[in-house]
Amino acid sequence: MNQTLELFWISGSPFAWRVQLVLAIHNIDYVSHLLDLSKKEQKQPNYLALNPRGQVPLLRHGELLVRESVAILVYLDSLYPEWQLFGNTSQDKAVIWQQVCEVENLIVPYLRQFVIPIFFGSLEDKKDEVIEAYEKLSYEFSILNDVLENKDLLAGDRLSAADIVTYPVLKLVERAATREAAKKLNLDLLSFEKKHPYLGEWLQKIENIPGVVNTYPPHWR
């Protein structure tokens, strides 16, 4: 653990944001390598030599290269077992991993379907797909809201990988829905406090954790 942690990331990537959240909340120093999406630096030969998939995040720790955000969280949790990001008891592990898997398998696919046309100018051609994704996301958010009805955090009263994995996804949906193109669809996905009050409270709890505000994507500030 004497070697420096290095993180390769892109501003606005919810997956890279997960790793930044963990490092910031626990006040862990690391070397930041911010890649420029507009220049497609993640597709340049020097980066592809590190990650042939040309994606972020990528964590370098000495000679070890770890890609995929959840895998990076698992690795960091093993370096700092006191964090217990994935729980300590069998029950905790099951609850946390269940939530992580549901986000990855049931929310992230519709996240992409929703935000990519909005951010990259293909909304007119994919309006029906965006509306479908909105409906699916709204349903998933209602489930998250129910989970939080009797809990402070997604896996209980302790910050876990369930919260870390989920938070940036919701924030990206929130930002996409504020774009002028998305506003024309008259979607009410932003009304977390009205439609999903427990989810809205949870978002505020995460944002109040010291260090979280410093991880906001630079171009969002």
N, C-alpha and C positions, 0 to 999 in steps of 0.2 A: 504494500500500500504506500510505499515511499515514492513511487513513480507518479508523475503528474497525470491527472485526468484531462483529456482533450475531447471537446464536443464539437462536432461538425453539424451545423444546423442552418435552416432557412427561416427568415422572419415570417411568421404567420402559419408555419407548419404546426398543427395541433399535436403531432407525434413528437416532434423535437421539443415542443413546449412542455410535454410531460416530464422529460428528463430535466429540463431547466427548473421546473417547479420543485422537484425533489432536491436538487442541488442547492437551490436558493433557500428553501425552507430549513434545510439542515446546515446552511452556511458553509458549504463545501466549495473550496477554491478549485477552479478549473480553467484551462486555456480555451477560449472561445474562438471558433473558426466559423464566422458568419459567411455563408455562401450567397452569392447574388443570383437570385432566380432569373432576373431579367437578362443576365448574361449567360444563363444556363451553366453556371460554374459546377453544378452537381453532375454535369454530363461531360466535363472536360477530362482528358486522359489522366491528369495527376490525381483527380478524385476517384475516377473509375478504378484506378490501381488499388485504392483502399476499399472501395465498395463498388463492385462491378454492376450492381443494380442501379447505381446513380440516384440513390434516394437518401433522405435524412430521416432520423438522426443516425449518426455514427459516433460511437464512443471509442476512443483510443486510450488504452492504459498500458503504457510500455509497448510491448510487441503485440498485445492482444487487441483485436478489432472486434467490436460488438455492434451489430446492426439490429434493427427492429426495436421499437421503443419499449415494448413489454420485456423483451430479453434484456435490454439495458437496465430496466428497473430491477429485474431479478438479480442481475449481476451486482448492482449497487447495494441491494439488500443483503447480499452475501458478504460484501465488503464491510457493511455497517449493520450487523445483525440487530443492534439495539433499535433500529428503526422499525423493524417488524412490519414492513410494508405489505407483506403477504400473510400476516398473521402468525400467531404462535401456537395456538391449539388447532386440532384437526377441524373443529367446527369453524373457527375463524378462517382458516385457509379455504375451506369449501365455499363459504359465503363470499369471500373476496374474489376468488378465482371465478366463481359463477358470474359475478358482476362484470369482471374484466372480460370474460368470454362473451357475455351478452352485448357489451359495448362493441367489441371487435366484430362480432358476427351479425348483429342485428341493427346496430346504429351506424357504424362507420360506412357500410356500403351505401346507405341512403344519404349519409353526409356528403359523400363524393357526388352522388347524383344530384344533390341539391345545390352545393356551393360552386362546383366547377362551371356550369353554365352561367351562373350569376357573376362570378369573378372574371371569366374569360370570354364574355361577349357572345355566347351562343344561346342565350335565353329564349329568343324568339323561335328558334328551331326546336328547342327542347322544353317548351313550356309545359306540355303534358307530363313529361317525366319529372320536371321540377315540382309540379303540383302533387304528383304521386308520392315523391320523396317527402314532401312537406307533411302529407297525411300520415305516412309511416313514422316519421320522426315525432310528430305530435302524439301519436299513439304510444311510442316508446317513452316519451317524456312523461306521459300520464302514469306509466308503470313506475318510473323512477320517483315520481311524486308520491305514489302510494307507498313505496319502500321507505321514503323519508318521513312518513306521517308520524311514526313513533321512534325515530332515530335522529340523532344530531348529524351523523355522517352516514355514508352509504353502507358501511359494514359495522356500525355501532357508534361508540363514542370516541374512537381513536382514528386519526387520519391513516388511510391505507391506500394501497395501489388502486382500489376501486374508485376513490375520489380523484386521485391523480390522473388516472386514465380517462375519466369522464369529463372533468372540468373543461379542458381545452376544446373538446368536441362541442360542448354546448356554447362556449364563447365564440367559436367560429360560425356556428349556425346563427347566433345572435348578430354577429357582424354582417354576415351575408344578407340577412333579412332587412338590414338598414340601408342597403344599396338602393339607389333610385330604381334600377331595373326591377328589383324584387318588390318594391313598394307598389308597383303597378299591378301586381298580382293580388293585392289586398289580403295578404296572409297575416294572421294574427299570432304568429309563432313567438313573437317577442313578449307576449303578455304572460310571462312566467308568474308574476305576482297574482294575476287574476285567474289564469287557467290552471296553473300549477304552483300554488302558494308555498308548499313545502320545498319544492325545487328552487323557487326563488329565494327562500330563506337560506337554503344550503349554499347557493351560489354566493350569497353575501358572506356567509361564514368562511368560505374558502378565501374570498377576496380580503377578508380581515386578518388572515394569517400573515405575520411578519415575513416580508420577502416576496410575497406573491405579486404585489403590484410591480415590482422591479422586473418581473419576467414577461410582462406584456410585450408583444411583438413591437419592435422599434417603429415600424411604419404605421402602427395603430395609434401611437401616442400623439 
